[in-house]
Amino acid sequence: MPHFIRSTTRPRRCSTISAEHDQAEARAFAAIACAAPSAAGALIAYAEAEAEAMLRAHPIVVTALVDAIVEKGTLSGIEVDGIIMQAMAAEGLALERQRRADWTRVEQSAARFVRS
């Protein structure tokens, strides 16, 4: 688990942990999760690809998390979950509003077509 995500209800201040530490933790987890040592690298590559795809698909969530980390420095797991839920809800609401606006334009266009 990254150093800034904790599963407690209150944030804890932690010293900065480097990306190398994260990579070491990933390798250790992969070594435990994979029976074949050669599969560990493939698991890490898969996880990195999935993480990148999720982040690219939801830039609003990334921005919300970055803003919160910059503001607070450390977030609990509960806070991270809440930020993700709020950002996803806002994104969904914006998409639904756009869908409805698009449909209204379609209806208006159809009404003009019928009258012509």
N, CA and C of each residue as an Amber inpcrd file, in Angstrom:
protein
   348
   0.8450000  -1.1770000   0.0000000   0.0000000   0.0000000   0.0000000
   0.8870000   1.2360000   0.0000000   0.6240000   2.2230000  -0.8780000
   1.4460000   3.4200000  -0.8970000   1.4550000   4.1040000   0.4620000
   2.5320000   4.8330000   0.7330000   2.7130000   5.4250000   2.0430000
   1.6610000   6.4630000   2.4020000   0.9720000   7.0680000   1.4300000
   0.0040000   8.1050000   1.7450000  -1.4060000   7.5700000   1.9020000
  -1.6020000   6.2760000   1.7220000  -2.9220000   5.6820000   1.9030000
  -2.8850000   4.7930000   3.1360000  -3.7260000   5.0710000   4.0550000
  -3.8020000   4.2980000   5.2910000  -5.2370000   3.8360000   5.4820000
  -5.4280000   2.7020000   6.1160000  -6.7760000   2.1830000   6.3250000
  -7.3250000   2.5670000   7.6920000  -6.8320000   3.6300000   8.2640000
  -7.3480000   4.1130000   9.5400000  -8.3300000   5.2410000   9.2840000
  -9.0520000   5.6410000  10.3160000 -10.0220000   6.7120000  10.1380000
  -9.3750000   8.0850000  10.2470000  -8.1870000   8.1860000  10.7820000
  -7.5250000   9.4830000  10.8470000  -6.1820000   9.4130000  10.1320000
  -5.8370000  10.5040000   9.4400000  -4.5770000  10.4830000   8.7060000
  -3.3830000  10.4450000   9.6520000  -2.3360000   9.7810000   9.2160000
  -1.0740000   9.7660000   9.9530000  -0.0200000  10.4220000   9.0920000
   0.8500000  11.1770000   9.7030000   1.9580000  11.7880000   8.9790000
   3.0750000  10.7550000   8.8700000   3.5780000  10.5770000   7.6570000
   4.6470000   9.6190000   7.4150000   5.8040000  10.3350000   6.7510000
   6.9810000   9.8230000   6.9630000   8.1120000  10.3690000   6.2500000
   7.9710000  10.0020000   4.7730000   8.6100000  10.7430000   3.9330000
   8.5450000  10.4820000   2.5050000   9.2190000   9.1540000   2.2020000
   8.5370000   8.3460000   1.4200000   9.0740000   7.0570000   1.0000000
   9.2680000   7.1380000  -0.5020000  10.4010000   6.6950000  -0.9790000
  10.7470000   6.8580000  -2.3840000  10.0070000   5.8840000  -3.2900000
  10.0520000   6.1820000  -4.5730000   9.4570000   5.2980000  -5.5800000
  10.1730000   3.9530000  -5.5890000  11.4660000   3.9560000  -5.2670000
  12.2070000   2.6930000  -5.2080000  11.6080000   1.7690000  -4.1490000
  11.1600000   2.3430000  -3.0560000  10.5160000   1.5530000  -1.9990000
   9.2240000   0.9340000  -2.5240000   8.4520000   1.7230000  -3.2810000
   7.2120000   1.2030000  -3.8700000   7.5080000   0.0430000  -4.8140000
   8.5590000   0.1860000  -5.6210000   8.9360000  -0.8850000  -6.5440000
   9.3820000  -2.1330000  -5.7900000  10.1080000  -1.9450000  -4.6990000
  10.5420000  -3.0920000  -3.8990000   9.3340000  -3.8040000  -3.3010000
   8.3550000  -3.0410000  -2.8320000   7.1390000  -3.6500000  -2.2900000
   6.3780000  -4.4030000  -3.3770000   6.3180000  -3.8360000  -4.5720000
   5.6280000  -4.5020000  -5.6880000   6.3190000  -5.8190000  -6.0260000
   7.6430000  -5.7990000  -6.0750000   8.3850000  -7.0380000  -6.3700000
   8.1560000  -8.0770000  -5.2780000   8.1370000  -7.6490000  -4.0170000
   7.9230000  -8.5870000  -2.9170000   6.5240000  -9.1920000  -2.9830000
   5.5230000  -8.3700000  -3.2530000   4.1620000  -8.8850000  -3.3790000
   4.0620000  -9.8550000  -4.5450000   4.6250000  -9.4790000  -5.6890000
   4.5620000 -10.3360000  -6.8730000   5.2490000 -11.6670000  -6.6120000
   6.3400000 -11.6530000  -5.8680000   7.0450000 -12.9040000  -5.5570000
   6.1820000 -13.8260000  -4.7020000   5.3690000 -13.2380000  -3.8380000
   4.4710000 -14.0320000  -2.9980000   3.2720000 -14.5260000  -3.8110000
   2.7520000 -13.6510000  -4.6860000   1.5310000 -13.9670000  -5.4300000
   1.7520000 -14.9390000  -6.5810000   2.9680000 -15.0380000  -7.0820000
   3.2420000 -15.8640000  -8.2610000   4.0500000 -17.1020000  -7.8790000
   3.6040000 -18.2460000  -8.3710000   4.3410000 -19.4840000  -8.1240000
   5.6250000 -19.5180000  -8.9430000   5.5750000 -19.0350000 -10.1670000
   6.7560000 -19.0310000 -11.0360000   7.4530000 -17.6830000 -10.9290000
   8.7270000 -17.6760000 -10.5860000   9.4450000 -16.3970000 -10.4690000
   9.3800000 -15.5560000 -11.7430000   9.3520000 -16.2090000 -12.9000000
   9.2870000 -15.4510000 -14.1560000   7.9460000 -14.7290000 -14.3250000
   6.9300000 -15.1750000 -13.6180000   5.6110000 -14.5540000 -13.7230000
   5.5190000 -13.2590000 -12.9240000   6.4170000 -13.0560000 -11.9670000
   6.3580000 -11.8660000 -11.1190000   6.4780000 -10.5870000 -11.9490000
   7.4070000 -10.5630000 -12.8820000   7.5690000  -9.3820000 -13.7340000
   6.3440000  -9.1320000 -14.5860000   5.7400000 -10.2110000 -15.0850000
   4.5290000 -10.0740000 -15.8890000   3.3770000  -9.5250000 -15.0520000
   3.2750000  -9.9730000 -13.7990000   2.2210000  -9.4630000 -12.9170000
   2.4110000  -7.9750000 -12.6550000   3.6330000  -7.5570000 -12.4060000
   3.9090000  -6.1450000 -12.1670000   3.5930000  -5.3290000 -13.4140000
   4.0040000  -5.8140000 -14.5800000   3.7160000  -5.1020000 -15.8320000
   2.2140000  -4.9840000 -16.0620000   1.4790000  -6.0580000 -15.7850000
   0.0230000  -6.0460000 -15.9200000  -0.5950000  -5.0080000 -14.9730000
  -0.1640000  -5.0160000 -13.7160000  -0.7110000  -4.0820000 -12.7270000
  -0.4160000  -2.6390000 -13.1250000   0.7920000  -2.3860000 -13.6200000
   1.1380000  -1.0340000 -14.0550000   0.2760000  -0.6010000 -15.2380000
   0.0500000  -1.5030000 -16.1900000  -0.7840000  -1.1760000 -17.3510000
  -2.2220000  -0.8990000 -16.9270000  -2.7480000  -1.7100000 -16.0240000
  -4.1130000  -1.5010000 -15.5290000  -4.2330000  -0.1720000 -14.7830000
  -3.2570000   0.1240000 -13.9330000  -3.2760000   1.3770000 -13.1740000
  -3.2380000   2.5720000 -14.1250000  -2.3610000   2.5090000 -15.1240000
  -2.2700000   3.6070000 -16.0870000  -3.5830000   3.7860000 -16.8460000
  -4.1950000   2.6910000 -17.2580000  -5.4650000   2.7800000 -17.9890000
  -6.5570000   3.3880000 -17.1150000  -6.6040000   2.9980000 -15.8540000
  -7.6190000   3.5520000 -14.9510000  -7.3840000   5.0390000 -14.7300000
  -6.1390000   5.4510000 -14.5460000  -5.8360000   6.8640000 -14.3200000
  -6.1470000   7.6970000 -15.5560000  -5.8050000   7.1850000 -16.7270000
  -6.0870000   7.9140000 -17.9700000  -7.5920000   8.0070000 -18.2400000
  -8.3440000   7.0020000 -17.8150000  -9.7960000   6.9990000 -18.0320000
 -10.5260000   7.9480000 -17.0880000  -9.8930000   8.3120000 -15.9830000
 -10.5690000   9.1390000 -14.9770000  -9.6680000  10.2750000 -14.4850000
  -9.3340000  11.2210000 -15.3710000  -8.4680000  12.3220000 -14.9470000
  -9.0830000  13.1880000 -13.8570000 -10.4000000  13.2220000 -13.7810000
 -11.0610000  14.0080000 -12.7300000 -10.7170000  13.4380000 -11.3560000
 -10.6640000  12.1170000 -11.2470000 -10.3090000  11.4660000  -9.9860000
  -8.8560000  11.7750000  -9.6350000  -7.9810000  11.6980000 -10.6190000
  -6.5640000  11.9800000 -10.3830000  -6.3950000  13.3980000  -9.8680000
  -7.0470000  14.3440000 -10.5200000  -6.9480000  15.7440000 -10.1010000
  -7.4750000  15.9350000  -8.6850000  -8.6040000  15.3140000  -8.3670000
  -9.1810000  15.4430000  -7.0210000  -8.2400000  14.8640000  -5.9640000
  -7.6390000  13.7110000  -6.2560000  -6.7050000  13.1030000  -5.2990000
  -5.4500000  13.9490000  -5.1340000  -4.9070000  14.4500000  -6.2330000
  -3.7150000  15.3010000  -6.1520000  -4.0130000  16.5500000  -5.3410000
  -5.1430000  17.1850000  -5.6070000  -5.5140000  18.3890000  -4.8530000
  -5.6120000  18.1010000  -3.3580000  -6.2290000  16.9750000  -3.0110000
  -6.3870000  16.6280000  -1.5950000  -5.0460000  16.3080000  -0.9470000
  -4.1710000  15.6220000  -1.6660000  -2.8550000  15.3000000  -1.1100000
  -2.0300000  16.5640000  -0.9280000  -2.0980000  17.4700000  -1.8880000
  -1.3720000  18.7390000  -1.7660000  -1.8960000  19.5200000  -0.5680000
  -3.2100000  19.5180000  -0.3980000  -3.8240000  20.2620000   0.7040000
  -3.5230000  19.6460000   2.0610000  -3.6670000  18.3160000   2.1840000
  -3.5510000  17.6620000   3.4900000  -2.2190000  16.9680000   3.7250000
  -1.5500000  16.5760000   2.6630000  -0.2690000  15.8920000   2.8160000
  -0.3950000  14.3920000   2.9620000  -1.3530000  13.9520000   3.7200000
  -1.5670000  12.5270000   3.9670000  -3.0640000  12.2700000   3.9770000
  -3.4800000  11.1700000   3.3700000  -4.8960000  10.8130000   3.3420000
  -5.0740000   9.4130000   3.9000000  -6.1570000   9.2150000   4.6130000
  -6.5050000   7.8690000   5.0700000  -7.1730000   7.1310000   3.9140000
  -7.2670000   5.8360000   4.0400000  -7.9630000   5.0420000   3.0260000
  -9.4040000   5.4720000   2.8820000 -10.0340000   5.7840000   3.9850000
 -11.4280000   6.2440000   3.9530000 -11.5320000   7.5680000   3.2050000
 -10.5780000   8.4670000   3.4300000 -10.5870000   9.7440000   2.7120000
 -10.3840000   9.5320000   1.2120000  -9.4570000   8.6580000   0.8600000
  -9.2230000   8.3590000  -0.5600000 -10.4890000   7.8060000  -1.1950000
 -11.1320000   6.8490000  -0.5140000 -12.3790000   6.2830000  -1.0410000
 -13.4310000   7.3680000  -1.2350000 -13.5650000   8.2650000  -0.2720000
 -14.5480000   9.3400000  -0.3600000 -14.2690000  10.2820000  -1.5170000
 -13.0040000  10.6250000  -1.7020000 -12.6250000  11.5140000  -2.8060000
 -12.9270000  10.8490000  -4.1380000 -12.5930000   9.5720000  -4.2540000
 -12.8720000   8.8470000  -5.4950000 -14.3730000   8.7940000  -5.7480000
 -15.1580000   8.4810000  -4.7260000 -16.6130000   8.4160000  -4.9020000
 -17.1850000   9.7570000  -5.3260000 -16.7490000  10.8470000  -4.6840000
 -17.2560000  12.1700000  -5.0440000 -16.8760000  12.5430000  -6.4720000
 -15.6340000  12.2740000  -6.8410000 -15.1850000  12.6150000  -8.1950000
 -15.9300000  11.7970000  -9.2420000 -16.1220000  10.5120000  -8.9730000
 -16.8480000   9.6580000  -9.9250000 -18.3070000  10.0920000 -10.0350000
 -18.9080000  10.4590000  -8.9110000 -20.2980000  10.9320000  -8.9350000
 -20.3990000  12.2290000  -9.7330000 -19.4630000  13.1450000  -9.5330000
 -19.4740000  14.4120000 -10.2690000 -19.2790000  14.1610000 -11.7670000
 -18.3780000  13.2380000 -12.0870000 -18.1370000  12.9010000 -13.4870000
 -19.3930000  12.2850000 -14.1170000 -20.0360000  11.3840000 -13.4010000
 -21.2650000  10.7580000 -13.8930000 -22.3830000  11.7630000 -14.0770000
 -22.5150000  12.6820000 -13.1390000 -23.5430000  13.7170000 -13.2330000
 -23.2950000  14.6180000 -14.4360000 -22.0470000  14.9990000 -14.6610000
 -21.7180000  15.8390000 -15.8140000 -22.0320000  15.1050000 -17.1210000
 -21.7090000  13.8230000 -17.1860000 -22.0070000  13.0390000 -18.3870000
 -23.5140000  12.9240000 -18.6180000 -24.2710000  12.7200000 -17.5430000
 -25.7300000  12.6160000 -17.6730000 -26.3320000  13.9440000 -18.1210000
 -25.8440000  15.0440000 -17.5760000 -26.3430000  16.3590000 -18.0100000
 -26.0540000  16.5820000 -19.4940000 -24.8560000  16.1930000 -19.9260000
 -24.5110000  16.3350000 -21.3400000 -25.3930000  15.4500000 -22.2090000
 -25.6480000  14.2250000 -21.7580000 -26.5070000  13.3120000 -22.5060000
 -27.9060000  13.8960000 -22.6560000 -28.4350000  14.4580000 -21.5800000
 -29.7730000  15.0520000 -21.6370000 -29.8190000  16.2780000 -22.5360000
 -28.7800000  17.1040000 -22.4700000 -28.7190000  18.2810000 -23.3490000
 -28.6480000  17.8490000 -24.8090000 -27.8480000  16.8220000 -25.0890000
 -27.7600000  16.3060000 -26.4570000 -29.1160000  15.7860000 -26.9250000
 -29.8150000  15.0780000 -26.0480000 -31.1120000  14.5160000 -26.4270000
 -32.1360000  15.6260000 -26.6670000 -32.0750000  16.6690000 -25.8680000
 -32.9820000  17.8040000 -26.0600000 -32.7560000  18.4350000 -27.4340000
 -31.4930000  18.5620000 -27.8390000 -31.1910000  19.1020000 -29.1670000
 -31.7280000  18.1820000 -30.2670000 -31.6360000  16.8760000 -30.0640000
 -32.1690000  15.9170000 -31.0410000 -33.6780000  16.0860000 -31.1500000
 -34.3590000  16.2010000 -30.0100000 -35.8190000  16.3780000 -30.0210000
 -36.2120000  17.6760000 -30.7180000 -35.4800000  18.7470000 -30.4240000
 -35.7810000  20.0310000 -31.0520000 -35.5590000  19.9660000 -32.5620000
 -34.5110000  19.3010000 -32.9730000 -34.2360000  19.1410000 -34.3980000
 -35.3390000  18.3230000 -35.0680000 -35.7740000  17.2650000 -34.4010000
 -36.8440000  16.4150000 -34.9490000 -38.1280000  17.2200000 -35.0640000
 -38.4240000  18.0280000 -34.0750000 -39.6410000  18.8290000 -34.1200000
 -39.6020000  19.8170000 -35.2870000 -38.4530000  20.4240000 -35.5530000
 -38.3320000  21.3420000 -36.6940000 -38.4770000  20.5850000 -38.0120000
 -37.9570000  19.3770000 -38.0680000 -38.0320000  18.5600000 -39.2810000
 -39.4730000  18.2050000 -39.5940000 -40.2410000  17.8490000 -38.5820000
 -41.6350000  17.4520000 -38.7710000 -42.4600000  18.6370000 -39.2620000
 -42.1970000  19.8280000 -38.7750000 -42.9480000  21.0290000 -39.1720000
 -42.5930000  21.4860000 -40.5790000 -41.4540000  21.1380000 -41.0840000
 -41.0060000  21.6350000 -42.3940000 -41.7940000  21.0690000 -43.5350000
